[in-house]
Amino acid sequence: MNDNLDLAGIGIGPFNLSLAALLSPISHCRARFFERRDSFNWHPGMMLPGTQMQTSYLKDLVTPVDPSSPYGFLSYLVKKGRFYRFINAEYPRVRRVEFADYLRWVAEQLPNLHFGASVESVEFDRNGFKLSGDGLHEVRSGHLVVATGMRPNIPTWVERYVGEQCLHSHHYVTTDFSVTGKRVAIIGGGQSGAEIFLDLMAGKRGRADEINWISRRPNLEPLDETAFINEYFTPDYVRHFHKLPEQRKPPIVSSHKLTGDGVSPATLQVLSQYLYDTDFLNSDTTPYAILPHREVHLMGREKGGYHLHMRNGFNNDDESVVTDMIILATGYHYQLPSCLNSIVDRLDLDKEGFPRLREDYTVAWDGPEQYRIYLQNAGRNSHGVADAQLSLAAWRSAIIINSLLENPVYDVNPCPTALQWVRSADDQIERNGCTLEAEKIYRVG
């Protein structure tokens, strides 16, 4: 393949898929996206039966900035003949498996995606970026957009033991294993930990001898998805957050943890009712223990199994658990892909290794300004807690497209939030202007 592109995308997950969908009607932009896998597949390892999205289906790949796009979730329902059945079923949230099928459906329609092409190196010369790798002969591009996703977070105390009896939740569904006759420990108190606990207790992987669910959180803490908390997932908030001094941002992001990393209230209710039935109405159940406020700090393998040594943050005691199998529901972390190794020293990174992103999601680097590098899912420290979530995927794609083409192709300025994050003359003008426009529409209507 020999290509001279305006934009080369590395990785095809939901974020670059959104960008590809919104770029598809723009004929004068030569863009192509590359993915090492042979086809689109979104988190196959966590497609547990009945699990739901934590984001509204209206916040799909395109609808927030282009509701007329043929690649919206509602278009998917219509094309599949499911629209009326979906509406009548009154799901409070879309099933995760259906949203994954929607994403796959979009990927199958877009001509600017190239699967089975692994970008192994990116080099820069005076003619732009050169991409090389398996399935690629030579691809040149004026700009890059990198969206290679998060990597499973493996705590240091468990790294040497990862294998058949110690796996990350990322591989839970796609790994063939049985827990029959085994003691099992689940590490991590978020949504994935709750879903895996319920799945194992239901005997979907056989009958365990014992299940210990260990979390360093003080309790099984609920995802906070109330109306004003959701203002953190709006363009208005992200723009104000981006303008803050760098040192102010990390503590704010940490304080927003439960906006995207708690257990959904619906799952907590199911869990509470399940445990009631288990404890009082069903005598034939797997013994279990839910252990909050415990932080595992050491692991050893002995004749009797794996020994997990942990500190109880409630009473400050040292405790231990012996187990035969460990499932890590420990989340994900950001890591720049290895294909950027040749230019990584030229990028402006903060002390955590996160790129310092400008408002348009470009990273500052020491190369010519006319060659830009956009990074998706890398802006937690620069743009806030919403960066890794699907909520603003379409809006971020529109920001990138407007920057790339140096033209406001998409409207990226919705009305400000009801909450005033700062008080300034410019904000008040914007707020009043939006109000006047709304009144005008109302009067004409």
C-alpha positions, 0 to 999 in steps of 0.5 A: 500500500502506497498512500499520501494522506492528509491524516493517518489514524493509528488504532480503530476503537470507538474514538477513531471510529467516531472521527472516521464516521464524521470525516466520511462526508468530507471528500477533500480530506484524505484520511485512513485509519489503521488497526492491527486486528482483522476486524472491529471488536470492542471489549469482547472480554467484558461482554457479560450477559445483561450488562448495560452501558453507563452512557446514553445511546444519544451520546453515540459516535456522531449524534451530538454534533451531526444528528443527520449522520447515517452512522448514529445509533438510531439509524442503526436501530432503523436499519436493523428493523429494531426501532419500535421494539427497542422503544417499546422495551423501555431499556433504561440503558442500552445493553453493552452487547448491542452497543458493541454491535452498533459500533461494529455495524458502523465500522463495516460501512466506512471505507476509510478503515484498514484492518489487519494493518499493524503500525509498528513505527512512525518516523518523521522527515521533511515530507511528513510522517512515514508509517511502517509495519505489517500490512503497510508498505509505505504510508505518508501523512501530513498529520497523525491521530493516535487512539490506541486505547488504554492498557490493562492495569496490572499492579506491581505485586501481581505482575510475575504471576499473571497467567492462566490462574491470574487474569485481568478482567479485560480477558474474562469472557474470552478466556476459557476457564473453570472455577469449580473446586477453586477458591477465587479472589476478585481484586477491584471494587468497580463495575467490572468487579461487581459484574464478575462477582455476580457472574461467578456467584451464579455459577457461570464458570462452575461452582467455586469453593469460595469467592473473596471480593477485595477492594481498596475502596471504603465501600461498594461506592456508586457511580455518580450519574446525577444531573449536575455531576454529568455537567463534567461531561459537557464541552463547557466544563472541558473548556474551562478545565483545560484553561486551569493551571496544570498543578490544579488539574490532578486533584480535581480529576481525582475528586471526580473518580466516581463520575466514571469509576463506580458501580452503577446504582442498578447493579448495586440494587441487583447485587443487594437483592442477590445477596439477600436471596443468597443469605436467607432464601437459598441454602445451596450457594457458594461461600463468599466474602466482600472485603472493602477497604483492603489494599493488597500489597504483597502476593506469594505462591506457596503449596496451599495456593496464592497468599494475598497480604493486605492492609485493612484500612478500616482498623489498620490491621494486617490480613491475608487471604489464600486463593487458587485463582485471581481475577484482576478488575483493576481498570486500565491506564494510559500508555503511549504506543510503542510505534511512537518510540522514535518521536516520543522524546520530541513530545511535550509530556508531563511528569506522569507521562501524559502528553500536554494537549492543547485545546484541539487535542494536539500535543506540542512537539519540536517538529514543524507546526504544520505537521500535527499529532492529535491524541485521543484518550490521552487527555485525562490530565489536560481535559479532565475526567470525561476524556476516557468516556464515550460521552464527548467522543463525537464532540472531540472528533468535531474539534479535531476535524475543525482543527485539521481542516482549519475550518468550522465544519462542525458546530462545537459550541452548544449552549453553556451549562447551567453551572458557572465554572468561572465568572467572566465577561466573555462567559456572560456574553456567550450565555446571554447569546445562547439565551437570546437565540433560544428565545428567538427560536421559541417565538418563531415556533 
